[in-house]
Amino acid sequence: MSFNDKIIWITGASSGIGKALAIQLSNQNAKLILSSRKKEGLELVKNQCKNKDDVKIITLDLEDYSNLQHKADEAIAVFGKVDILINNGGISQRSFASETNIEVDKRIMDINYLGTVALTKAILPHFIKNKNGHFVVTTSIVGKIGTPLRSSYAASKHALHGFFDSLRAEQHQNKIAVTLVCPGFVNTNVSKNALTGDGTPQEKMDVATENGIQPERFAKLMAKAIKNRKEEVYIAGVKEKLGVYVKRFFPKIFSVMVRKLSVT
């Protein structure tokens, strides 16, 4: 598969993985629709893309998931169709479950899970009609394993795996693909923006995040996985990937390992 003239809609495109992926796909001659809450950030990303005339902006808020259908209609109208929806928008967490207000749990689920599902359902009839389409979802390694300080975040990402695995099976006959991309630590502002127990941002960079994969390299690997229509891919360091396989085959050993992780 080539990205040449493919129409790709990316959420969470104003920074981090979304920004790097937009630039990467533009360099491969894709036509892009970029979305997030931050119009100014999206404009900056657009100006860094190779073909600015083939980059359009639609602002949206995943938390306002009951109002996403008209955003999907708007996206389809931009170029006449959408080939790939990259569900990349979301928010992380840094707080113990015992210290996290239930309103924070709800907000994380509203953004990461319900917002993503609502946007997916809004564009799904278009894919079914065309007998073609590709959903790409940025989940997380903690969508496969749960780790300290990320209970609600892990829950939202686990939920995405359940939904999209089911959707993939349901829509196979309509030639609709699903790719679940599970990042480990990536050097973005995700930890700075992560919600603490009272709902305020952490506003500091985790050491592991700071030492993570550079977003430009991540975007290259993610683009390759999309191009190859992979069902699930882990783009992470050795330790993060190891955690997934230890959990799968040696769950008791994993339980001991995860208790020893740093919680600072």
C-alpha positions in Angstrom: 0.0 0.0 0.0 1.2 3.5 -0.8 0.1 6.7 1.0 0.2 8.6 -2.2 -3.1 10.6 -2.4 -4.6 8.6 0.5 -6.9 10.8 2.6 -6.0 10.4 6.2 -7.7 12.0 9.2 -5.5 12.3 12.4 -6.8 13.3 15.8 -4.4 14.6 18.4 -2.4 16.1 15.6 -1.2 19.3 17.2 1.7 17.8 19.1 3.7 14.7 19.9 3.0 11.5 18.0 0.2 13.1 16.0 2.4 16.0 14.8 5.3 13.7 13.9 3.0 11.3 12.0 1.3 14.2 10.1 4.7 15.4 8.8 5.8 11.8 8.0 2.6 11.0 6.1 2.8 14.4 4.2 6.3 13.5 3.1 4.8 10.3 1.6 2.2 12.4 -0.3 -0.9 11.7 1.7 -3.7 14.2 1.9 -4.4 15.1 5.5 -7.1 16.3 7.8 -5.7 17.3 11.1 -7.7 17.6 14.3 -7.3 18.5 17.9 -8.7 21.2 20.2 -5.9 23.6 19.5 -6.2 25.4 16.1 -3.0 27.4 16.5 -1.1 24.2 17.1 -2.6 22.5 14.1 -1.7 25.5 11.9 1.9 25.2 13.0 1.9 21.5 12.1 0.3 22.2 8.7 3.1 24.7 8.0 5.7 22.0 8.6 4.0 19.6 6.1 5.3 19.0 2.6 2.1 19.8 0.7 0.3 22.5 2.7 -2.5 22.7 0.1 -3.3 19.0 0.8 -3.6 19.6 4.6 -6.9 20.7 6.1 -7.8 21.5 9.7 -10.9 20.6 11.7 -10.9 21.4 15.4 -12.7 19.0 17.7 -12.9 18.0 21.3 -13.1 14.2 21.9 -14.6 14.9 25.4 -17.6 16.4 23.6 -18.3 13.0 22.1 -22.1 13.5 21.5 -21.3 16.2 18.9 -18.8 14.4 16.7 -21.1 13.2 13.9 -21.0 16.6 12.2 -17.2 16.6 12.4 -17.1 13.3 10.5 -19.5 14.8 7.9 -17.2 17.8 7.6 -14.1 15.6 7.2 -15.7 13.5 4.5 -16.7 16.7 2.6 -13.2 18.1 2.6 -11.8 15.7 0.0 -14.9 13.7 -0.8 -14.0 10.7 1.2 -11.7 9.5 4.1 -9.5 6.4 3.6 -7.9 6.1 7.0 -8.9 7.5 10.4 -6.0 7.6 12.9 -7.5 7.8 16.4 -4.5 9.3 18.2 -6.1 11.9 20.5 -6.1 11.2 24.3 -4.9 12.0 27.7 -2.8 10.2 30.3 -2.8 9.9 34.1 -0.3 10.0 37.0 -2.0 9.2 40.3 -2.8 6.3 42.6 -6.3 4.8 42.2 -7.0 5.4 45.9 -6.2 9.1 45.4 -8.1 9.7 42.1 -11.4 11.5 42.1 -14.1 9.5 40.2 -14.6 12.6 38.0 -11.0 12.1 36.8 -11.7 8.5 35.9 -14.8 9.6 34.0 -13.0 12.3 32.1 -10.2 9.9 31.0 -12.8 7.4 29.8 -14.8 10.1 28.1 -11.8 11.3 26.1 -9.8 8.2 25.5 -12.6 5.6 25.0 -16.0 7.2 24.4 -14.6 10.0 22.2 -12.6 7.6 20.1 -15.5 5.2 19.8 -18.0 8.0 18.9 -15.7 9.3 16.2 -15.2 5.8 14.9 -18.9 5.1 14.7 -19.5 8.5 13.0 -17.2 7.6 10.1 -18.0 3.8 10.0 -21.0 4.1 7.7 -18.8 5.9 5.2 -16.3 3.0 5.3 -19.1 0.4 5.0 -20.6 2.2 2.0 -17.2 2.3 0.3 -16.4 -1.3 1.2 -13.0 0.1 2.3 -11.5 1.8 5.2 -8.8 1.6 7.9 -9.0 2.5 11.6 -5.7 3.1 13.3 -5.7 3.5 17.1 -2.9 4.8 19.2 -3.4 2.8 22.4 -0.5 2.0 24.7 1.6 -0.8 26.2 -0.6 -0.2 29.2 -3.5 -1.2 27.0 -2.0 -4.7 27.4 -0.6 -4.4 31.0 -1.6 -2.3 34.0 1.1 -0.4 35.9 1.1 1.9 38.9 -0.2 5.4 38.7 -2.1 4.7 35.5 -5.2 2.8 36.6 -7.8 4.9 34.7 -5.5 5.4 31.7 -4.8 1.7 31.5 -8.5 0.9 31.8 -9.4 3.3 28.9 -6.7 1.7 26.7 -7.7 -1.8 27.6 -11.3 -0.9 26.6 -10.1 0.3 23.2 -8.5 -3.1 22.5 -11.7 -4.8 23.3 -13.8 -2.6 21.1 -11.6 -2.5 18.1 -10.8 -6.3 18.2 -14.6 -6.8 18.0 -15.0 -4.2 15.3 -12.3 -5.8 13.2 -14.1 -9.2 13.3 -17.4 -7.6 12.5 -16.2 -5.6 9.6 -13.8 -8.0 7.9 -16.3 -8.7 5.1 -16.5 -5.0 4.3 -12.7 -4.9 3.9 -12.3 -2.5 6.8 -9.0 -2.9 8.6 -8.0 -2.1 12.2 -4.5 -1.4 13.4 -3.8 -1.1 17.1 -0.5 0.7 17.8 0.9 0.3 21.3 3.5 2.9 22.2 5.9 2.5 25.1 7.7 5.6 26.3 7.8 8.3 23.7 9.5 11.7 24.3 6.4 13.9 24.1 4.5 16.1 26.5 2.1 13.3 27.4 3.4 13.1 31.0 3.3 16.9 31.5 -0.3 16.9 30.4 -1.2 13.8 32.4 -4.0 14.3 34.9 -3.3 13.9 38.6 -5.8 12.7 41.2 -7.7 16.0 41.5 -7.8 16.5 37.7 -5.0 19.0 37.4 -2.1 18.4 34.9 1.1 16.9 36.4 3.2 19.6 34.5 6.5 17.7 34.7 8.2 15.3 32.5 8.7 11.7 33.7 12.3 10.5 33.4 11.2 7.4 31.4 9.2 9.6 29.0 12.1 12.0 28.6 14.3 9.0 27.7 11.8 7.5 25.4 11.7 7.0 21.6 11.9 10.3 19.7 8.5 11.0 18.0 10.0 11.3 14.5 11.4 7.7 14.8 8.1 6.5 16.3 6.2 8.1 13.4 8.3 6.3 10.8 7.7 2.9 12.5 4.0 3.7 12.9 3.6 4.7 9.3 5.2 1.4 8.3 2.8 -0.6 10.5 -0.2 1.3 8.9 1.1 0.7 5.4 1.4 -3.0 6.1 -2.0 -3.1 7.7 -0.7 -4.7 10.8 -3.4 -5.8 13.3 -1.4 -4.9 16.4 2.1 -3.6 16.9 4.3 -2.7 19.9 6.6 0.3 19.3 8.5 0.4 22.5 11.7 -0.3 24.3 12.9 -3.8 25.2 11.6 -3.6 28.8 8.1 -2.4 27.8 7.8 -5.2 25.2 9.1 -7.7 27.7 6.4 -6.8 30.1 3.7 -7.6 27.5 5.1 -11.1 26.9 5.8 -11.9 30.6 2.2 -10.9 31.5 0.9 -13.2 28.7 3.0 -16.3 29.5 4.1 -15.8 33.2 1.4 -13.7 34.9 2.6 -14.4 38.4 6.1 -13.3 37.6 4.7 -10.2 36.0 2.8 -9.3 39.1 6.0 -9.4 41.1 7.8 -7.3 38.5 5.2 -4.6 38.2 5.1 -4.1 42.0 8.8 -3.1 41.8 8.3 -0.4 39.3 9.0 3.2 40.3 6.0 5.1 41.5 7.7 8.5 41.7 
